[in-house]
Amino acid sequence: MADVFDVLIGQDAAAAMLRQHVASPVHAYLFTGPAGSSLHDALVSFAAALQCPDNGCGTCSTCRRVLQGSDTDVYFAQRSGVSWRVDELREAERVSRRRPLGPGYQVVVIEEVDLTTTGSSPSAPALLKSLEEPPSRTIFLLSAEEVPDTLNTVVSRCVQVRLRALNEADIKSILQRDGNDEALSAAAAIGANGNLHRARILVRDPQLHSRLAAWRHVPERLTGAPSVSTAIAVEIAASLDQALAPLVATQEEQLEYRLEDARELGQRGIANRKDLEAQFKREQRRFRIDEVRFGLSALVSVYRDRLHESLENVQDGHRRDEHRVETSLRAIDLILLTNDRLSSNVDETLLLNDLMLSLAEL
């Protein structure tokens, strides 16, 4: 039977746990899982189930209101900067003290609670205070990719719901459920590296297929000439800027949304705008690195296909393919080494140039 938890593709264990808890919930839940593991979707689904008279049927007006973000008794706390501020959590606590307008609960959702431990004035004590004595009809739903040890007291007051990393098949299914084309969903799932948020950005990118093809065609384009290798590296580095366009568009939409909120409150601008812009830059940097890893993964698959084909030919007695087996193995090692070097903050263009020159020598 379909319900609100059916959207949690690849999270069967977490969905089963939430179905058990929805009939008799406790006062606080902490959702954890790796980047892009549907944390937000899980929060929204559970909030809908908590409000639904049928524990999350997914079709009633109550479920639809929560899923559409229009239920007045489900409050999503808003963070203006890169860290949670004490006043923002106090506002969440103030909302938690309200009596729900409907027959359900007052649900307070606070995402990325690990950011209560960062910044010049950590706000974790304010979060803990909210959890210690909540009203009987209030439920807190918290989330974090990773929970630092400094939040152990917060964790001890919550039931933990752990989500697992999504695989390519899971992400492809989710993207298709969102209404995207099968081929584009498959390509985005490959490039997402298990991150659903990244996949939903990639699927908006009309150049995704062409970038994937460019990586796959690298081996056949390498002629051994250094100038050709350098040109390929420069071309791929330029494509990284193109890949960023959908993310930048998403960030601009988010910025405009916050500006509208500020105007409605009579404010001239966004509080902590510099912090927000710094966060956007970090997201762009992380996205570029993920894009390089995506390309390197595609390149590895090409050399692995060559390796398997050559091994089969060697088994059939074609001795000339023994050299191709060796060069394919060396190429894969070089690509994996480049992937490891990405963590050392090396310039991508220089890194790619070194890789292309090395591959051309094989």
N, C-alpha and C positions, 0 to 999 in steps of 0.2 A: 504493500500500500504506500502510495507516494506521500511524502511530508516535506517539511521545510529543510530537513537534513539531507535530502537527496542531492542537493547542490554540492555537498561536500565530497566530491569525487576523489577517490583514493584515500579517504579518511574514515574507513569503515569502523575502526575501533573507537575513534573519538565520537563518531555519530551515535554508535550504540550506547556509549557512556552517557551522552547528553540526553538520549531518549529515556534512559532510566532515571535521570535526575530531574527531568522537567516536571514530573508529577509532584515531587516533594523536594523542592530546591533548598539549598542552604543560602547564607547571606552573601557569599563571595566566591567567585571562580576566577582562576588565573589560566589563561590560554597561552601555551608556549609552542614554539615550533620554528624551524629554519625559515630564512627569508623566502617569501613567496609561497608559503605553505597554506594559504587560504585562511589565515588568522582572522581577517576582517569578516569574511563570509561566515565563518563559524560563529563569531560574536553576534552578527545580525540574525542568523538562523536561530540561535538559542534565545535571543531576545524575543523573536516572534513566537517561538514555542512557549515561552513563559507567559506571554500575554494571551495566547490563543485558548479559548475554552475547551478545545479538543487537543491540547498539547502539541500544536504545530501542524495543523492539517495542510497549511500552505495555500488554501483556496478561500478561506473566509475573509471578511472585511478587516478583521483585526490583524491577521497575518499580512494582508496586503499593505495595510498602513505601516506596519513596522518595516517590512521589506522595502517600501518606498521612502522610508525616512520621515514619515509624517505622523507618527504616534506621539502624542504629547507626553506620554508617560515613559518614553524611552529617550534618555538624554545622552548624547555623545559629547563628552568634554572636549573643548577645543584648546589647542596649544598654540601660542603665537610665535614662539621662538624654537630654538633647537632643543631646549630643555623645558621641563614642566616648572612653572613658577608656583610659589605658595598660594598666591591669590587665585590662580586658576583652579587649584585643587580645593581651595576653600569654597569657591563657587560650586564645584561639583558636590561638595558636602552639603551646601545649602540646598541644592536641588534634591539631594538624597533625603532631606528632612520633610519634603513635601508629601502630603497624602496623595496617592494616585487618583486621578480623575475617573478612571475606569475601574472595572472589577478586578483587574490584574495587579501587577506590581509597579513600583517606581524603579525602573531599571537605569542604572548609571554605568555608562561604558567609558572606560579610560584606557586608551591604547598606548603602547610603548612605555609602560611604567618603568622600564629600566632607565628612562631619561629623567626620573625623579632623583637620581643619584648624581647627576652631572650639573655643570654650571657653577656659578659663583655662590649661589645659595641653594643647595640641594633641598628638595621639597618632600623627600621621602617621609619625614616625620608627620607632615600634614596628611599624606595618604594613609599612613598607619592609623592616625587618629580617626579618620573617617570609617575605617574598617572595624574599629574596636567595639563600638556600640551603635550599630546601624538600627534604624527603625524596623519593626517586624515585617513590614511590607516593602522593604527596599532590598534590591539585589545588585551588587556590584559585579560587573564583568570587566576584568582586566586582561591585558595581553602584553607579551614581550617575546622577542625572538630568543633572547638569552636573559637570564635573571642573575644579576651579580649577587655575591654572597652578602653584600650589605643590605639586601632586601629579604633576608631569611625570615625576619619577623613578619613581613607582609605575606610571604609565601605560606607561613605556618597558619595564617588565618583564612586561607583559601583552599578550595578543592582544585587540584591541578588537572587541566585537560591538555594532553600532549598531542600535537599534530606531527605527522611525519613529513619528510621531504617528498615532493611530488616527482613522479617519473615522467618521461616524455609522453607516454600514452595517456596518463592522467591529464596533463596539461592540454594535450590535443583535444581530448573529450570536452574539457571545460571551455576551451575557445570555440569549439563547434557549438556547444550548448548556448554560448553567448551570441551565436548567429554568424560566425565567421566561416569563410570558405574552407573546405577540407585541406586543400593543398597549402594554403597560407597558414592554416592552423598547425599543420605538420611542420612546416619550416620554422614557425615561431617557437614551437615546442622544442625543436632541436637547439635553437639558439638561446633558449631561456635558461639553460643549465639548472633546471629545477625550480626556477623562480617565476611564480605565476604573475607577479607584478610586471616583471620584465617582459614576459610573454605577451601580456595585454598591451604593452607599448609596441613591441615588435610587430604584432599583428596589424597595427595601424600604419605600418611602414610599407609603402608600395615598392621600395627598392630592396626589400629583404631578399627576394629571389635572385636578383642580379648580383648582390653582394655575396651570397652563398655560391653562386656560379663562379664568380671571380676567384674565390679561394680554391674551389675545386679545379680550376683550370691552371693554377699556378705551375704544377709540375710540367705540363706540356709546353708552357711558355718559356721556361728556363732553358736558355741556349748555351749557357756557360760564359757568356759575355757579361762582365761586371756592370756595364751600363744598362743592360736589360734587367738584371737583378735589382739594381737600384731603382729603375723606373717602376718595376712592379711594387716594390716596397713603398715608394712615394704614392703610387696610385691607391694602394690599400689603406695607407695612413689617411689619405684625403677622404676615403669612404667612411672613416670613423666619424668625421664631422657630419656627414650626411645622415649617418645612423642616429646621431644625437637629436635630429630635428623633431621626431615625435615626442621624445622626453621633454625637450625644451617647450614644445607646445603645451604639453600637460602641465608643466610647471607654471607657464604663463596663465593658464586657465585657473590654476590654484591661487596664484597671486591676485588675479582679478576678482576671484570669489572673496578673498579676504579683504580686498579693497572695498568691495561693495558692503561687506559686513561692517567695516570701519565707518563708512559714510552713513550707514543707517544708525549707527551709534553716535553720530555727530563728531567723529574723530577725523583729523586731517590726513592721517596716514596709518599704516600698519605698525603696531608696536613691535619692536625688535626686528625691523625689516632687514637690517644688516645680518642678523643671525640667520634669518630665513634664506637670504641670498647665499650665505656661506654654506648652508645646508644643501641648497640646490647645486652649488658647484661641486660639493662632495659626491652628490648623487650622479652628476655628469661624469666625474672622474671614474667612479665605480662602474658606470654604464660602459664607458670606453674600454675599461679593462675586460669587462664581461664580453664585449663585442670582439675583442682580440681573441679571447679564449674560445669563443664561438667559432671564429675563423680557423684557429689552430686545430680545433676538434674536427672541423670539416676536412682540413688538410691531412690530418692523421688518418681519417677514414679512407681517403684516396690511396695513400701509401699502403694501408692495410689490405685494400682490395688488390693492389698490385702484388703485394706479398703473397696473398692466398693463391692468386692466379699463377704466380711464378713457382710456388711450392708444388702445385698440382702438375705443372709442366715438367718440373724436375723429377717428380715421381714417375712421370710417363717417359722419362729418358732424355728430355731436352736439356743437355748440360749447359747450354748457353744461358739458361735462365738462372743458374746459380749465382752469377754476378748481380742479377736484378734482385734476388732475395737479399743479398748482403746490403746493397745500396738502399733498399726499402727499409730494412731494419735500422740502418744508420740514420736515415731520414726521420724515422719515427722518434729515435732517441734525440735528435737535434730539436724537433718540434716540442717534445716534452720538456727539454731543458729550457727552451724559450718560454714555455708556459710557466715554469717555476720562476724564471727571472722576472716575470711580470710583477711579482710581489715586492720587488726591490726598488720600485718607483723609477725604473729606467724609462727614458723617452721611447715611446712606441715606434717612432720612425727609425731610430737608430737600431732598436731591437729587431725590427722587421728586416732592415737592410742587412744586418749580420746574418739573420736566418736565410734570406734569399741567396746571399753570396755563398753560404755554406752548402745549401742544397744544390746550387748550380755546379759545385765542384764534385758532386757524387757521380 
